[in-house]
Amino acid sequence: MKLMRILGLLMLAGFFAVLGFLVYSIAPKMQASVPASIITNFSECAQAGNPIMESYPRQCRSPDGRVFVEDAPPPLPDGGMASNGCAIAGCSGQLCVSAGEAASIMTTCEYRAEYACYKGASCEPQADGRCGWTQTPILTQCLASPPSMEAMPEVM
């Protein structure tokens, strides 16, 4: 009789162990998530935990492949906008475009050594009337032989 009681307790313990393992393995798959079909904007996409691309403006990709772009204000005058109608754009500040274009330009966020040359360059209308970097001897020399990536301060 005692042996039957011990076997019964062991079977009950085994049953609860198997049940616990099943709950443990299935529970993460049962998390409440926002169905991709009801995501309609950047905020909903981000709140659903989807990946955010570090571009300007930021972008979020839903599981079904749709991309939502964050509404971002155009650059302010002290943030690259020039009074001459031109603006510095691009995630790394590598483009010189018209102020009207600047808010709608999206670039990837990589950094190349020659982008450091544009930090002190002049973004302004060129002879053809279009915005561009003024090709001074200093800029031309820097672009021909950009500073090494090791010599640049690390960006976090």
C-alpha positions in Angstrom: 0.0 0.0 0.0 2.8 2.4 0.9 4.5 1.5 -2.4 1.3 2.4 -4.3 1.2 5.8 -2.6 4.8 6.6 -3.4 4.3 5.6 -7.1 1.1 7.7 -7.2 3.0 10.7 -5.8 5.9 10.2 -8.3 3.4 10.0 -11.2 1.7 13.2 -10.0 5.0 15.0 -9.7 6.0 13.8 -13.2 2.7 15.1 -14.6 3.2 18.5 -13.0 6.8 18.6 -14.3 5.6 17.9 -17.9 2.8 20.4 -17.5 5.2 23.1 -16.2 7.6 22.4 -19.1 4.9 22.8 -21.7 3.6 26.1 -20.1 7.2 27.4 -20.0 7.9 26.5 -23.6 4.6 27.8 -25.0 4.1 30.9 -23.0 6.6 33.2 -24.8 4.8 32.4 -28.1 1.5 33.5 -26.6 2.5 37.1 -25.8 0.0 39.7 -26.8 1.3 41.6 -29.9 -0.2 44.1 -32.2 -1.2 42.4 -35.5 0.8 43.9 -38.3 -2.4 44.6 -40.2 -3.6 47.2 -37.7 -0.2 49.1 -37.6 -0.9 52.4 -39.5 1.9 54.8 -38.5 5.4 55.1 -37.1 4.3 55.3 -33.5 2.2 52.2 -33.6 5.0 50.3 -35.4 7.5 51.4 -32.7 5.2 50.6 -29.8 4.7 47.1 -31.3 8.4 46.5 -30.7 9.4 46.4 -34.4 12.9 47.4 -35.5 13.7 51.1 -35.8 16.2 52.1 -38.5 18.6 54.8 -37.3 18.2 57.1 -40.2 16.8 60.7 -40.4 14.0 60.6 -40.2 13.8 57.3 -38.3 12.0 54.4 -40.0 10.2 51.4 -38.6 9.7 48.1 -40.5 6.6 46.0 -39.7 6.7 42.2 -39.8 4.9 42.2 -43.2 7.6 44.5 -44.7 5.8 47.9 -44.6 8.0 50.8 -43.7 6.7 53.7 -41.6 8.6 57.0 -41.5 8.6 59.2 -38.4 7.2 62.7 -38.8 10.3 64.8 -38.2 10.4 68.6 -38.3 12.7 70.2 -40.9 16.2 71.2 -39.7 16.2 74.5 -37.7 18.5 77.4 -38.7 21.0 76.5 -36.1 20.9 72.8 -37.1 22.4 73.1 -40.6 20.0 75.5 -42.4 21.6 78.4 -44.0 20.1 81.8 -44.7 21.1 81.4 -48.3 18.4 78.9 -49.1 20.7 75.9 -48.8 20.8 73.3 -46.1 23.1 70.6 -44.8 21.3 67.2 -44.9 22.0 63.5 -44.5 22.5 61.5 -41.3 26.2 62.4 -41.3 25.8 65.9 -42.6 27.4 65.0 -45.9 24.9 66.6 -48.3 24.3 70.2 -49.3 20.8 70.6 -50.8 18.2 73.3 -51.2 16.3 74.1 -48.0 13.1 72.9 -49.6 14.6 69.4 -50.2 16.3 69.0 -46.8 13.2 67.8 -44.9 12.4 65.1 -47.4 15.9 63.6 -47.8 16.5 60.2 -46.2 20.0 58.7 -46.1 21.6 55.7 -44.5 23.6 56.4 -41.3 27.1 55.4 -42.1 30.2 57.5 -41.6 33.0 57.8 -44.1 36.3 59.5 -43.5 35.7 62.2 -46.1 32.5 63.4 -44.3 34.8 65.1 -41.8 35.9 67.4 -44.6 32.4 68.9 -44.8 32.3 70.0 -41.2 34.1 73.3 -42.0 33.0 73.6 -45.6 30.5 76.1 -47.0 27.1 74.9 -48.2 25.8 77.6 -50.5 24.4 78.2 -54.0 26.9 77.5 -56.7 27.4 79.1 -60.2 24.7 77.0 -61.7 22.2 78.2 -59.0 22.0 74.8 -57.3 23.1 74.3 -53.7 26.4 72.5 -53.2 29.7 72.5 -51.3 32.0 75.3 -52.3 35.2 73.7 -53.6 37.9 75.6 -51.7 41.5 74.4 -51.9 41.2 73.2 -48.3 38.1 71.1 -49.0 39.6 69.7 -52.2 42.8 68.7 -50.4 40.8 67.2 -47.5 38.6 65.2 -49.9 41.7 64.0 -51.8 43.3 62.8 -48.6 40.7 62.5 -45.8 41.6 62.2 -42.2 42.0 58.6 -41.0 39.0 57.1 -39.2 41.3 56.3 -36.2 42.1 60.0 -35.8 38.4 61.0 -35.6 36.6 61.2 -32.3 34.4 58.2 -31.7 30.7 58.9 -32.1 28.4 57.1 -29.6 
